[in-house]
Amino acid sequence: MARSAFRIGGDSVAPGKRKTIHLPLGHLYTHNPITMPVHVIHGRRDGPRLFVSAAVHGDELNGIEIIRRLLARRNLQRLRGTLIAVPIVNVLGVVNMSRYLPDRRDLNRNFPGSERGSLAARVANVFMKEVVSQADYGIDLHTAAIHRSNLPQIRANLDDDKTRELAEAFGAPVIIKTELREGSLREVASQSGIRTLLYEAGEALRFDEVSIRAGERGVTNVMRSLGMLPPARARKRRHEPVVARASQWVRAPASGIARMKVGLGSHVKKDQVLGRIADPFGDAATQVTAPCSGVIIGRSEVPLAYEGEAVFHIARFESVKEAAASVEEFQSTWDPDQNHGSDDSAPR
């Protein structure tokens, strides 16, 4: 029996074809139309339907480049199932280089949205109705917030065996079990039975090559795990992801100029000095110390801190040494200055 066409936004994509569809989102003040671009690759053969989304927060740009590179891969010609790629969900946020929509709402707290609600609710409604509801699985690509950076990590519901399997397949060095946030895309998708991973890596308004390279490979790893792409050539994985049992923010004990001593991926011990905060002259410096042993998975990138502001994010593990080794291998694998050989499935 021949596979039926995939329908989205009043358009259709035949089996074995690919097409970019522009979902209407209203108009600018100038009456120019706004659309959300969605690229659909509808395989000739049956298989899972996966959505991959980026820029739900308009200043988080790494995912846009991850999806661009993903769509250029030659092995998508052999795709089973359907890939729904949305590089820019929050179009107005990207235009304004802002995390938020022009109404100052966070799109990722307004799902599932509504047709008659706020601007954020209307954008969320279009995305849920046309994209998410048609998928079996999802991967949502994020970075840290403005002036912060995150070590590449997967956040997921690890109580679900299939979701955990996909999280491990992605290949990020760290997997974190996180609670679902009310109004988030991951919460609403999960409630609808659509298993969704959240990839966090890098910094807002910046491209980070390690995060991008690892993110592109991670998405293709998940697609292989789902049977959407042929298996990769056998090769031993150089690092195994480790699951954090908890994470903790370290907050500035005083206001002042922050001088950080440790970077992302650093293995730290309880009571280790992570940095110092002092006035501009360096007098009366206050130490920032680690409340626990673990690995730095997030940190502030601005040398200015207010008392109580989060400056480091530490993940705790059963075996910190094992986690540190995983991070070290990961960073070595994806260092753009290293020559790790070619990938026959990638564009040249």
C-alpha positions, 0 to 999 in steps of 0.5 A: 500500500502506497504511503499517503502524503503528509499534510501541514498548513493546508499544503501536502508533501508527497512520499519521497519529497521535501518541501518548505511550508510557511505557516501564517503567524499574522502581520507586522505593524506595516501589514507585512506577513509573518510566517514560521518556516517548516521544512518537511522531509516525507520518506518513501517508507513508513517510519516514525514522525520526528519534529526538531525545533529551535529558537523557541527563545529568539536569542538561542541561535545554535539550534538554527545552525544545527537544523541547517546542517541536519537538512543538508545531510545526504543520508536523508535521501534514505529517510524512513518516516517523516522529519519536521524541522522548524529552525525558527519557532519564535520568528519575532524573537529572532528578528529582535534578538530577544528571548521573548516575543514583542508582548514580553511573554516567554513562548516556552511558558505559553503552550499549548496556547490558544487561537484567541489568546496573547501573541505568545499563545497564538504562536504556541497554538500554531506550532502545537496544531501544525507541527507537534500534534503530527509527531511521535517524537520531538527534539527541542534545541536550546542554549543557556540564557543571555550572558550564560553558557551551558555544557552540552546536555540532554534534559528529559523524563528518565522515568520513561524507558523509551525516552531514556533510551533516546536520551542516551542515544543522543550522545551528550556527555551529561543527561539530567532528569528534570521536572516538567515546567508548566506551559513548556513545550516539553510538558505539553508534548509529553502530556500528549504522548510525544516523547521529547528531548531538550538539548541545552548547549552554548550561549545565547546570541552566539554560535558555539562550534562544539555545541553545534557539531555535537547537536547535529550528530546527536539528532542523527543518532536519535534518528538512527535509534528510531530506525529513521536512518540507516545504522552508522558504520560501526565505531566505538563511542569514545564517551558514554553519557552519564546521568546526573542525580541532581544539580545545584546553582551556586549564587554570588555571596556578594555583589561586585566584579567576579573573577571565575577560576573554573570553566564549563566541564570542570571537575570540582570538589566540595569547598573548592574555590570557584572564583572571587568577587570583589570591588573594582579595586580588588579589596575585600574579595569574597570567595565563591566555593563549591557546595558539593562535588560535581561537574560545572554544567553552566556558568555566567559569562559576565564578570559582574555579579549581584548578591544572590545571582546564579554564577555556576551550575553544578551537576552531581553524580554517583561517580564524579570521576566517571562524569568528568571522564565523559566530559573530557572525552566529549570535548576532545571528540568535538573540538573543531581544532582536532581532525577526527576524520570525515563523515560520509553522510555529511555535506562537503 
